[in-house]
Amino acid sequence: MSATPTASAATGAPPSAPVPSSSALVAPSSSTATSAPLSPASPQPQSLTSTAIDNVSSTFHNLLSRTRRTPTVDWREIPQPVNLVKVVSQSVGPPGTSAIRYVATGITPEAELMLSQLPVPIHIVAFTGFGRSGKSFTATKIRAHLTGNEDHKFASAPGNVPCTHGIDMMVFENPRGPGTVVFLDCEGGANHNQTALPFVIGLAARLSTQMYAFERGCFTTGGLDTVMQVINMGQATSADQVDISRQLVLVENMSINGDIPDRRLLEDLLSEEDGDEQTNRVRHLIKERFDTSFAKLPFNMAGSSEMHQEAVATIADSLADSLTPFVVGGVPVDGAVVVQLINELLAQISAGGNRFNMVSATEALVANMASEAANAVWTDFIAKVRKQNNHPVQINGRKHLRTVLREVEGAANACLNELESFTTKLVPAEPATVAKTTWDRNYRNFEQDVRAAHKRKADELAKYTRWADRINRLVNDIVAQVVEAIRQFVRFARFSTSLILMSNIYFWRQSFNLVTGIAAGVVSGATS
């Protein structure tokens, strides 16, 4: 299934963020929120170290930044929140019935535009759970604590009518590290106007690196249904295989258990000693697949607002300290890949499906990233070859073919090493092999083009050489004939000069004899 991102056609401004009522939902107890791990033996949240983040994400960024540029955005100036996906209602059943179902048709233009501008790393946090449990209000307060401002707020209000349908999204700069933070405020469960909850929970879980599940008053096994929907929507066999978030925080909002330690509440909630077989199976799966912690929030009302703010601050600080980058295929990625993943997952249920196959979605994204990386490295390789004057359009046939191929191979090896340093980090490895396949095909065709261009130029040079040889021989013949003619002319001139000299001598000799004879006759006549 293709995971190619659709072109953004966002022309309208996103809707402005609604302001929550001052009496927004949240309420009783006197405890502050603290994080309680499941047990001392529980695995710690899986997160990349800063060195790993730098190494992996910088490799991805260096490769893909050559083909796309991420602009600098002031997220405080962008109208937020926005809907992440478009959800439409469809009639089901025979005509005349009022039965409907809700279907996600795709990512909204506003969300796609925002996500496409996010560089590596991205930290995505999802707020899920029962409806009317204070998810939106708490998410807004956490953001305000982290950013120090209340520029943007998720819609929230008291009463039985929920404010959130589908998934609302808000983006802000990570105040304690690199990258950005994305909050996903999800539609609550058990609402009287519930829309597409299973798909909402599944999508949020796949996108998030940390997930908060809310229940009001007292967190019960009923609240664990939200977590089970994550597993069911993902067709999961293990959390690692589907890349769903391992960090899960169970939030008891408006808690009535303020005097009971968080650790004890969590242990009691997930204990497999009591409960029926189905309930214990749910508890076991959650302990197996998530690094679960617990937090409480008191009622937010007159006389306890300061206590509520302290509890929110505790949750916000814990969240900021445990942020991990969004990962696909084992490497942190940018917002463009997030858009591809959303489109891939929504395509799976657009025809009426009710479950995500997150494994196939990850494989498609890995193949896409590998192909994109191969194209980026290939562009760099072509640039290097052009600097060597070894591109097929630059070959003039004067450099020996072996020299050309040796220089091209040197540039190719450097680029291929860079490509493999990235693709070897991708998981699963099989879809990533498309990068090497793409490179081999391109390089094979390129080498054939080089050989053909060199042969063509060499033949042209040979043809020019033959004509040059002919002209050279003709010129040599003409010069030789001219020289021979000059030589003959010189010989003729010498012979002519000799004849003239000899005739002059004969003439003077005869003239002298004639004069002498005349003189002798005159003398002899005078004496006689």
Salt bridges, closest charged atoms under 4 A:
GLU150 OE2 - LYS141 NZ 3.81
GLU150 OE1 - LYS153 NZ 3.43
ASP151 OD2 - ARG76 NE 2.36
ASP243 OD2 - ARG206 NH2 3.68
ASP262 OD1 - LYS296 NZ 2.17
ASP268 OD2 - ARG264 NE 3.77
GLU272 OE2 - HIS284 ND1 3.49
GLU272 OE2 - LYS287 NZ 2.95
GLU288 OE1 - ARG289 NE 3.93
ASP291 OD2 - ARG246 NE 3.60
ASP317 OD1 - HIS145 NE2 3.03
ASP317 OD1 - ARG176 NH2 2.64
ASP321 OD1 - ARG176 NH1 3.92
ASP334 OD2 - ARG68 NH2 2.71
GLU372 OE2 - ARG68 NH1 2.24
ASP380 OD2 - ARG66 NH1 3.76
ASP380 OD2 - LYS384 NZ 3.93
GLU407 OE1 - LYS399 NZ 3.14
GLU418 OE2 - ARG66 NH2 2.54
ASP440 OD1 - LYS436 NZ 2.91
GLU447 OE2 - ARG451 NH2 3.61
ASP459 OD2 - LYS455 NZ 3.15
GLU460 OE1 - LYS457 NZ 3.83
GLU484 OE1 - ARG487 NH1 2.52
